[in-house]
Amino acid sequence: MIDALISGRLRGAPSFRTATNGTPFASFRVSASDRKGESLLCSCIAFSQTAIDAVQRLSDGDSIAVTGEATMTTWQGNDGTLRHGLDVLVHGVLTAYHLGRKRKASEPTGGDDERGPL
């Protein structure tokens, strides 16, 4: 198991289902680029309701950061080349939506800030 913090872009629409035991979950893919610009596809699954709620607000191409347990995977592509990726059991999600809410909450109210009136 690898503890991972991965940032990238959502690829495709997330899928929301319920397991046979009644537990809701979300599955989605994140494309992350390395420093050479090559993409690595991460297959993600989230059981945390907070993470599921965050992913529900996103659509294909949106920026996302996930934390969780990662496992390396290897498969053969349609063209016969060997490909690599990560399977991630997601514990936390951070999106631009979260950043906007945090920024708005930290803004002063009433037009005054610590430097005085505007």
N, C-alpha and C positions, 0 to 999 in steps of 0.2 A: 504494500500500500504506500502511496505517495501522497503527502499533504500538498494540495495544489491551490494556487490562486491564478486563475486564467481570465484574461480579458480578451475580448474579440467581438465578433458580430454574430448575431443570431442567423442561422441558415435554415430557411423554411419556417413553416408555422409550427408552433409547439403543439403537442398532443396532450390532451387531458383525459385521463381514464380513472377507473376505480379497480383496484386489485380484487381478487376473489374473496379476500378477508374483509372487504369494505373500505380499505384505506385508499384515499384519493392520491394520485401522483401525476406528475407532469414529465414528459420526455421531450427533449429538444436537442438540437445540435448547435455547437458554437464553433466558428472558424477562427482560429488564432494564428497569427503570423509570427515566424521567428525573425531574427535580426537580418537574415538573408532575404526575407520577403516571401518565403515558402509557407504555404498554409498547412496547418495541422487541424484535422477535423476531430472535435471532441463530442462524443455521444454522452448526453447528460440525462440523469433521472433525479427528480426531486420529490421527496415525500413530505417535507416541511411545508405546512400551510402558508407560512410567510413567503417562502421561495416560490410556491405555486402561484400565489397572488401577484408577486412581482412579475413573473413570466407571462401571466395572462394579459398584462398591459402592453406587451411587446409584439412586434411583427417582424417579418423577414428583413434583415439588414440592420436592425437596431443594435446599438452598442450594449454590451452586457459584460459583467464580471461575475465569476462564480468562484466559490471556495468549496472544497470537499476532498474526498478520497479518490485518487486517480489510479487507474491500472492501464498499462500500455497494451495496445492491441496491434495485430498485424493481419493483413488480408491481401488477397491478390485482386488487383483492379481488373476492369473489363478488358484493358489492353495488355494484360499479363504481367504488369509491373507490380512489385511488392510495395504496399502502402502501409503507413503507420498512423496510429491515432491514439486517442485516450478515451476510456470509459470513465465517467465521473459520477460518483454518488454525491450529489450537491447538498451542502449544508446551508449555504448562504448565497444570496444574489444581490448585486448592486447594479442599478440602472441609472440612466440619466434622469428618470423620473424621481428617484430617491435624492439625487444631488440637488435638483431644483427645489424640492420640498425643504431640504436642509438649509439651502441658501435663503429661501424666503423666510424661514423661521428665525434665521439669525439677523435679518435686516431690522434696523431700528424702526419703530412706528412713530407716527406723528410728525415726520419731517425733520426731527432733530436727531443728531447722532452725537457721539462723544466729543466732536469738535464744535458743537453748537448748532444754531439754526442754519438751514440751507440758504 
